[in-house]
């Protein structure tokens, strides 16, 4: 096996979210470095994938050794302000259920945190929560 391709890992994470949020009820999903102008009072999600630390699992050179790559997924959920948290928290549960302690295409997800209410939404004018989870993937060189 070769070194990990971060785009393959990212596509696994984002594809799972996009597929789920295309189902009823459907919500727009925005990914990093993607322009998006929300419809006022709409509900939408923003998915951010960040790769973090790597560690040796076995001793060895560039072949015959294993590494562990850890990262974090941040999913921001935006919904209409002033109508309560119900819809937002329902979407948050869908996100949690989607990743909670599962392994997909070699990407292992830890238990999610949230949906946690954020005091100041960005963009302004929305109620915002955030679901976060770490993930691990193994690299066999």
NORKAPE-V603105 format. One record per backbone hydrogen bond with DSSP energy under -0.5 kcal/mol. NH is the residue of the N-H (numbers start at 1). CO is the residue of the C=O. If there is no record, write none. Layout:
BEGIN
NH_CO + NH_CO
END
This chain:
BEGIN
6_4 + 8_5 + 9_5 + 10_6 + 11_7 + 12_8 + 13_9 + 14_10 + 15_11 + 16_12 + 17_13 + 18_14 + 19_15 + 20_16 + 21_17 + 22_18 + 23_20 + 27_21 + 28_43 + 30_45 + 32_47 + 34_31 + 38_36 + 42_39 + 44_78 + 45_28 + 46_76 + 47_30 + 48_46 + 48_74 + 50_72 + 52_70 + 55_68 + 57_66 + 58_66 + 61_63 + 67_139 + 68_55 + 69_137 + 70_53 + 71_135 + 72_50 + 73_133 + 74_48 + 75_73 + 75_131 + 76_46 + 76_74 + 77_129 + 78_44 + 78_76 + 79_127 + 81_125 + 83_80 + 89_85 + 90_86 + 91_87 + 92_88 + 93_89 + 94_90 + 95_91 + 96_92 + 97_93 + 98_94 + 99_95 + 99_96 + 100_96 + 102_99 + 104_107 + 107_104 + 108_106 + 108_136 + 109_102 + 109_107 + 110_134 + 113_132 + 116_130 + 118_128 + 121_119 + 126_123 + 127_79 + 129_77 + 130_116 + 131_75 + 132_113 + 133_73 + 135_71 + 136_108 + 137_69 + 138_106 + 139_67 + 140_138 + 141_65 + 141_139
END
